[in-house]
């Protein structure tokens, strides 16, 4: 009698494993396919992101340097010339030139910080791409293992198809007829 219950429990476990493996394959396979992409595309994307990140850092440094050297850079050195050419009695024009110079420097600094923010975001994207690549590789391995297990379960089921009884969801295990027990 104990052998019959063990046999029944093993059959139920076998059916549960089969269903679980099939459900997990349905879940993981599309994810693994979407995360996996050819290595050449990944390296090209990674290299492009690194170059863009470096360019953004350099543009940030150039913006800071341009703020410091705004009086010597080609179109902006004219502000100093205009300021020097305006008579001292014209305070409104001088104040306007000073305000224009300050606004110009502030704008260049703001643009520089936007480049810095862009560089940080590109760095974050590059790191996330690396994580997604590793996750895709591991999911592909996991799906492969599940497919091998599914093939083993199918092989066992085909080999012993005659011996495996059909178990319905609302049927109890002990109510399944056992052809070897004698009825």
C-alpha positions as CSV (number, residue, x, y, z in Angstrom):
1,X,0.0,0.0,0.0
2,X,2.9,2.4,0.8
3,X,4.4,1.6,-2.6
4,X,1.1,2.6,-4.3
5,X,1.0,6.0,-2.5
6,X,4.7,6.6,-3.3
7,X,4.0,5.7,-6.9
8,X,1.0,8.1,-6.9
9,X,3.0,10.9,-5.3
10,X,5.8,10.5,-7.8
11,X,3.3,10.6,-10.7
12,X,1.7,13.8,-9.4
13,X,5.2,15.3,-8.9
14,X,6.1,14.3,-12.4
15,X,3.0,16.0,-13.8
16,X,3.6,19.1,-11.7
17,X,7.2,19.4,-12.9
18,X,6.1,19.1,-16.5
19,X,3.5,21.9,-16.1
20,X,6.0,24.1,-14.2
21,X,8.7,23.6,-16.8
22,X,6.3,24.5,-19.6
23,X,5.1,27.6,-17.8
24,X,8.6,28.8,-17.0
25,X,9.7,28.3,-20.6
26,X,6.7,30.3,-21.8
27,X,7.8,33.1,-19.4
28,X,11.6,33.1,-19.9
29,X,11.9,32.4,-23.6
30,X,10.6,35.7,-24.9
31,X,12.6,37.6,-22.3
32,X,15.8,35.8,-23.2
33,X,15.2,36.4,-26.9
34,X,14.6,40.1,-26.4
35,X,17.6,40.5,-24.1
36,X,20.1,38.6,-26.3
37,X,21.6,40.4,-29.2
38,X,24.7,39.8,-31.3
39,X,28.0,40.7,-29.6
40,X,29.1,42.9,-32.4
41,X,26.1,45.2,-32.0
42,X,26.7,45.2,-28.2
43,X,30.3,46.2,-28.6
44,X,29.5,48.8,-31.2
45,X,26.8,50.3,-29.0
46,X,29.2,50.2,-26.0
47,X,32.0,51.9,-27.9
48,X,29.6,54.6,-29.2
49,X,28.4,55.3,-25.7
50,X,31.9,55.6,-24.4
51,X,32.9,58.0,-27.2
52,X,29.7,60.1,-26.6
53,X,30.4,60.2,-22.8
54,X,34.0,61.4,-23.4
55,X,32.8,64.0,-25.9
56,X,30.3,65.3,-23.3
57,X,32.9,65.6,-20.6
58,X,35.2,67.4,-23.0
59,X,32.4,69.8,-24.0
60,X,31.7,70.5,-20.3
61,X,35.4,71.3,-19.8
62,X,35.3,73.5,-22.9
63,X,32.3,75.4,-21.6
64,X,34.0,76.1,-18.3
65,X,37.1,77.2,-20.2
66,X,35.0,79.4,-22.5
67,X,33.5,81.0,-19.5
68,X,36.9,81.9,-18.1
69,X,38.3,83.0,-21.5
70,X,35.1,84.6,-22.9
71,X,36.9,87.9,-23.4
72,X,39.5,86.3,-25.7
73,X,37.2,84.0,-27.8
74,X,36.4,85.5,-31.2
75,X,32.9,86.8,-31.3
76,X,32.7,87.5,-27.6
77,X,35.9,89.6,-27.3
78,X,33.8,92.4,-29.0
79,X,31.9,92.8,-25.7
80,X,35.1,94.1,-24.1
81,X,35.7,96.3,-27.1
82,X,32.2,97.8,-26.9
83,X,32.5,98.3,-23.2
84,X,35.8,100.2,-23.7
85,X,34.4,102.2,-26.6
86,X,31.3,103.4,-24.8
87,X,31.8,106.8,-23.1
88,X,31.9,106.7,-19.3
89,X,28.9,109.0,-19.1
90,X,26.6,106.4,-20.8
91,X,25.9,104.2,-17.8
92,X,22.9,102.5,-19.4
93,X,24.9,101.2,-22.3
94,X,27.7,100.1,-20.1
95,X,25.3,98.3,-17.7
96,X,23.7,96.6,-20.7
97,X,27.0,95.4,-22.0
98,X,27.9,94.1,-18.5
99,X,24.5,92.4,-18.2
100,X,24.9,90.8,-21.6
101,X,28.4,89.6,-20.7
102,X,27.1,88.1,-17.4
103,X,24.1,86.5,-19.1
104,X,26.4,85.1,-21.8
105,X,28.7,83.5,-19.2
106,X,25.8,82.1,-17.3
107,X,24.4,80.6,-20.5
108,X,27.7,79.0,-21.3
109,X,28.0,77.6,-17.7
110,X,24.4,76.3,-18.0
111,X,25.1,74.6,-21.3
112,X,28.3,73.1,-19.8
113,X,26.3,71.6,-16.9
114,X,23.8,70.2,-19.4
115,X,26.7,68.4,-21.1
116,X,27.8,67.1,-17.7
117,X,24.3,65.9,-17.0
118,X,24.2,64.2,-20.4
119,X,27.6,62.5,-19.7
120,X,26.3,61.1,-16.4
121,X,23.1,59.8,-18.1
122,X,25.2,58.2,-20.9
123,X,27.3,56.5,-18.3
124,X,24.2,55.2,-16.5
125,X,22.9,53.9,-19.8
126,X,26.2,52.1,-20.5
127,X,26.1,50.5,-17.1
128,X,22.5,49.3,-17.5
129,X,23.3,47.9,-20.9
130,X,26.0,45.8,-19.4
131,X,23.7,44.5,-16.7
132,X,21.0,43.7,-19.3
133,X,23.7,41.9,-21.4
134,X,24.7,39.7,-18.4
135,X,21.0,39.1,-17.5
136,X,20.3,38.1,-21.1
137,X,23.2,35.6,-21.1
138,X,22.0,34.0,-17.9
139,X,18.4,33.9,-19.0
140,X,19.5,32.2,-22.2
141,X,21.3,29.6,-20.1
142,X,18.3,29.1,-17.9
143,X,16.0,28.6,-20.8
144,X,18.4,26.1,-22.3
145,X,18.4,24.1,-19.0
146,X,14.6,24.2,-18.9
147,X,14.4,23.0,-22.5
148,X,16.7,20.1,-21.7
149,X,14.6,19.2,-18.7
150,X,11.4,19.4,-20.8
151,X,13.0,17.1,-23.3
152,X,13.9,14.6,-20.6
153,X,10.3,14.8,-19.2
154,X,8.9,14.2,-22.7
155,X,11.2,11.3,-23.2
156,X,10.1,9.7,-19.9
157,X,6.5,10.4,-20.8
158,X,6.8,8.8,-24.2
159,X,8.7,5.8,-22.9
160,X,6.2,5.1,-20.2
161,X,3.1,6.5,-21.9
162,X,1.1,3.4,-21.4
163,X,2.0,3.2,-17.7
164,X,1.1,6.8,-16.8
165,X,-2.5,7.3,-15.9
166,X,-4.4,10.4,-16.8
167,X,-4.9,12.5,-13.7
168,X,-7.7,15.0,-13.8
169,X,-7.6,18.1,-11.7
170,X,-10.6,17.2,-9.5
171,X,-9.8,13.5,-9.3
172,X,-8.1,12.2,-6.1
173,X,-4.9,10.2,-6.5
174,X,-6.2,7.1,-4.6
175,X,-9.3,6.9,-6.9
176,X,-7.1,6.2,-10.0
177,X,-7.3,2.6,-11.0
178,X,-4.0,0.7,-10.7
179,X,-3.7,-1.9,-13.5
180,X,-0.9,-3.8,-11.6
181,X,-2.9,-4.1,-8.4
182,X,-5.6,-6.3,-9.9
183,X,-9.2,-5.2,-10.3
